[in-house]
Amino acid sequence: MNRQDFIEARPDVMNGKPVFKGTRVTVEHVLQELANGMAEDELLRGHPRITRDHLRAARACAAAAIGVKPIRRG
């Protein structure tokens, strides 16, 4: 999975914050919701255009931002 397939940052969308392609949902918002204990299923119900692949991409984006290489499984 390549996070760039799911995430983009454009100056004209949400002040250039990373968002999920084709949406105005920021990666920051999704990560904050998950960090605050929201279940993935609840988050996905609230944002029907986002999939579990988007959530994986968000985590990969966060890991890259702090310099952690994601572990590849499977």
Secondary structure by P-SEA (a helix, b strand, c coil): ccccccbbbbccccccccccccccccaaaaaaaaaacccaaaaaaacccccaaaaaaaaaaaaaaabbbbbbcc
